[in-house]
Amino acid sequence: MNLMNTPHAIILFAHGSRDPLWHLPIEAVKTQLAQRAPDTPVACAYLELSTPDLPTAAQRLIEAGVDSVSIVPLFLGVGKHAREDLPQLVADLRTRYPHITFHLQKAVGEDARLIALLATIAQENV
């Protein structure tokens, strides 16, 4: 993968699971992003039980030529993983790749738009 003209990438970060069907929604988000912004590389990464992990996904993108990475935590709740584990992983990436900009976004569950959408979906069959 050579992305010489693409300095920015997105990593969708999720918990992970041994069940391959669990990955389908994460991959669906990746597919939609690729359709919306075909010049922006998008990768999935997982905390545990799945591959690739965050350091591996970041390394692949950096080796392909990106110099900026947004990490989007696909967590509904903000527990220990989003509050402690992920910031530490990002700090480790910043230390390992000081020439790369890493932007850690808020967990998607903190976004009022997603909360409103979930409420709309929950109310559909009422």
C-alpha contacts under 8 A as a table, 3 or more apart, distances in Angstrom:
res1	aa1	res2	aa2	distance
1	M	64	A	5.67
2	N	64	A	4.92
2	N	65	G	6.71
3	L	6	T	5.11
3	L	7	P	7.48
3	L	64	A	5.49
3	L	65	G	5.46
3	L	66	V	6.87
4	M	7	P	7.25
4	M	64	A	7.28
4	M	65	G	5.48
4	M	66	V	7.49
6	T	9	A	7.63
6	T	39	D	6.66
6	T	40	T	6.54
6	T	41	P	7.67
6	T	65	G	7.25
6	T	66	V	6.12
7	P	65	G	6.61
7	P	66	V	4.14
7	P	67	D	5.01
7	P	68	S	6.02
8	H	40	T	6.51
8	H	41	P	7.40
8	H	66	V	5.46
8	H	67	D	6.13
8	H	68	S	4.61
8	H	69	V	5.68
8	H	70	S	7.75
9	A	40	T	5.59
9	A	41	P	4.89
9	A	42	V	5.87
9	A	43	A	7.98
9	A	61	L	7.28
9	A	66	V	6.52
9	A	68	S	6.29
9	A	69	V	4.82
9	A	70	S	6.35
10	I	40	T	7.34
10	I	41	P	6.37
10	I	42	V	4.79
10	I	43	A	6.39
10	I	69	V	5.56
10	I	70	S	4.80
10	I	71	I	5.93
10	I	72	V	7.28
11	I	42	V	5.74
11	I	43	A	4.79
11	I	44	C	5.50
11	I	45	A	6.60
11	I	57	A	7.51
11	I	58	A	7.68
11	I	69	V	7.04
11	I	70	S	6.18
11	I	71	I	4.80
11	I	72	V	6.13
12	L	26	I	7.47
12	L	30	K	7.42
12	L	42	V	7.40
12	L	43	A	6.20
12	L	44	C	4.74
12	L	45	A	6.13
12	L	71	I	6.09
12	L	72	V	4.97
12	L	73	P	6.25
12	L	74	L	6.61
13	F	44	C	6.00
13	F	45	A	4.89
13	F	46	Y	5.58
13	F	47	L	7.44
13	F	54	L	7.34
13	F	71	I	6.60
13	F	72	V	5.76
13	F	73	P	4.76
13	F	74	L	5.76
14	A	26	I	7.65
14	A	44	C	7.75
14	A	45	A	6.46
14	A	46	Y	4.97
14	A	47	L	6.42
14	A	73	P	6.10
14	A	74	L	5.17
14	A	75	F	6.56
15	H	46	Y	5.31
15	H	47	L	4.90
15	H	48	E	6.13
15	H	49	L	7.95
15	H	75	F	7.72
16	G	22	W	7.81
16	G	23	H	7.47
16	G	46	Y	5.07
16	G	47	L	6.05
16	G	48	E	5.32
16	G	49	L	5.27
16	G	50	S	5.05
16	G	51	T	7.97
17	S	20	P	7.24
17	S	22	W	6.39
17	S	23	H	7.49
17	S	48	E	7.20
17	S	49	L	5.00
17	S	50	S	5.78
18	R	22	W	7.97
18	R	49	L	5.55
18	R	50	S	6.37
19	D	22	W	5.52
19	D	23	H	7.56
20	P	23	H	5.61
20	P	24	L	7.43
21	L	24	L	5.50
22	W	25	P	7.06
23	H	26	I	5.35
23	H	27	E	6.16
24	L	27	E	5.11
24	L	28	A	6.03
25	P	28	A	4.86
25	P	29	V	6.35
26	I	29	V	5.29
26	I	30	K	6.46
26	I	44	C	7.34
27	E	30	K	4.90
27	E	31	T	6.16
27	E	44	C	7.35
28	A	31	T	5.00
28	A	32	Q	6.24
29	V	32	Q	5.15
29	V	33	L	6.20
30	K	33	L	5.16
30	K	34	A	6.18
30	K	42	V	6.26
30	K	43	A	7.05
30	K	44	C	7.28
31	T	34	A	5.06
31	T	35	Q	6.28
32	Q	35	Q	5.08
32	Q	36	R	6.17
33	L	36	R	5.04
33	L	37	A	5.88
33	L	38	P	7.53
33	L	42	V	7.24
34	A	37	A	5.29
34	A	38	P	4.78
34	A	39	D	7.77
34	A	40	T	7.08
34	A	41	P	7.35
34	A	42	V	6.84
35	Q	38	P	5.61
37	A	40	T	5.55
38	P	41	P	7.38
41	P	61	L	7.77
43	A	57	A	6.54
44	C	52	P	7.33
44	C	57	A	7.12
45	A	51	T	6.63
45	A	52	P	5.24
45	A	53	D	4.99
45	A	54	L	5.01
45	A	57	A	6.04
46	Y	49	L	7.55
46	Y	50	S	5.84
46	Y	51	T	6.17
46	Y	52	P	6.20
46	Y	53	D	4.86
46	Y	54	L	6.21
47	L	50	S	7.45
47	L	53	D	5.98
47	L	54	L	7.01
48	E	51	T	7.64
48	E	53	D	7.15
50	S	53	D	7.20
52	P	56	T	5.87
52	P	57	A	5.94
53	D	56	T	5.47
53	D	57	A	6.29
54	L	57	A	5.19
54	L	58	A	6.06
54	L	89	L	7.53
55	P	58	A	5.18
55	P	59	Q	6.02
55	P	89	L	7.75
55	P	93	L	6.87
56	T	59	Q	5.07
56	T	60	R	6.25
57	A	60	R	5.30
57	A	61	L	6.46
58	A	61	L	5.22
58	A	62	I	6.11
58	A	69	V	7.79
59	Q	62	I	5.08
59	Q	63	E	6.00
60	R	63	E	5.17
60	R	64	A	6.25
61	L	64	A	5.00
61	L	65	G	6.56
61	L	66	V	5.92
62	I	65	G	5.14
62	I	66	V	5.00
62	I	67	D	6.60
63	E	66	V	7.47
66	V	69	V	7.40
67	D	99	H	7.32
67	D	100	I	4.88
67	D	101	T	6.32
68	S	100	I	5.58
68	S	101	T	4.55
68	S	102	F	5.93
68	S	103	H	7.79
69	V	100	I	7.57
69	V	101	T	6.19
69	V	102	F	4.92
69	V	103	H	6.19
70	S	102	F	5.89
70	S	103	H	4.65
70	S	104	L	5.96
70	S	105	Q	6.95
71	I	102	F	7.26
71	I	103	H	6.11
71	I	104	L	4.93
71	I	105	Q	6.02
72	V	104	L	6.56
72	V	105	Q	5.33
72	V	106	K	7.06
72	V	107	A	6.73
72	V	108	V	7.43
73	P	82	A	7.24
73	P	104	L	7.96
73	P	105	Q	6.88
73	P	106	K	6.73
73	P	107	A	4.71
73	P	108	V	6.34
74	L	107	A	5.98
74	L	108	V	5.54
74	L	109	G	7.59
75	F	78	V	6.72
75	F	82	A	7.35
75	F	107	A	5.46
75	F	108	V	5.93
75	F	109	G	5.92
76	L	107	A	6.84
76	L	108	V	6.08
76	L	109	G	3.82
76	L	110	E	7.31
77	G	107	A	7.66
77	G	109	G	5.77
77	G	110	E	7.77
78	V	81	H	7.41
78	V	82	A	5.38
78	V	83	R	6.33
78	V	107	A	6.83
78	V	109	G	7.40
78	V	110	E	7.87
79	G	82	A	5.62
79	G	83	R	5.91
80	K	83	R	4.99
80	K	84	E	5.33
80	K	85	D	6.55
81	H	84	E	5.62
81	H	85	D	4.68
81	H	86	L	5.91
82	A	85	D	6.23
82	A	86	L	5.38
82	A	87	P	7.25
82	A	107	A	7.04
83	R	86	L	6.77
83	R	87	P	6.79
84	E	87	P	5.64
84	E	88	Q	6.33
85	D	88	Q	5.30
85	D	89	L	6.33
86	L	89	L	5.00
86	L	90	V	6.22
87	P	90	V	5.06
87	P	91	A	6.08
87	P	104	L	7.81
88	Q	91	A	4.97
88	Q	92	D	6.19
89	L	92	D	5.09
89	L	93	L	6.34
90	V	93	L	4.95
90	V	94	R	6.22
90	V	102	F	7.30
90	V	104	L	7.47
91	A	94	R	5.08
91	A	95	T	6.30
92	D	95	T	5.12
92	D	96	R	6.16
93	L	96	R	5.01
93	L	97	Y	5.84
93	L	98	P	7.97
93	L	102	F	7.92
94	R	97	Y	5.18
94	R	98	P	5.25
94	R	100	I	7.14
94	R	101	T	7.53
94	R	102	F	6.84
95	T	98	P	5.59
97	Y	100	I	5.55
98	P	101	T	7.62
106	K	110	E	6.59
106	K	111	D	7.77
107	A	110	E	5.63
107	A	111	D	7.45
108	V	111	D	5.40
108	V	114	L	6.98
109	G	112	A	7.91
109	G	114	L	6.63
109	G	115	I	6.83
110	E	114	L	7.87
110	E	115	I	7.67
111	D	114	L	5.52
111	D	115	I	6.51
112	A	115	I	5.01
112	A	116	A	6.09
113	R	116	A	5.16
113	R	117	L	6.18
114	L	117	L	4.96
114	L	118	L	6.08
115	I	118	L	5.16
115	I	119	A	6.25
116	A	119	A	5.10
116	A	120	T	6.22
117	L	120	T	4.99
117	L	121	I	6.19
118	L	121	I	5.07
118	L	122	A	6.08
119	A	122	A	5.05
119	A	123	Q	6.16
120	T	123	Q	5.19
120	T	124	E	6.28
121	I	124	E	5.31
122	A	125	N	7.22
122	A	126	V	7.84
123	Q	126	V	5.34
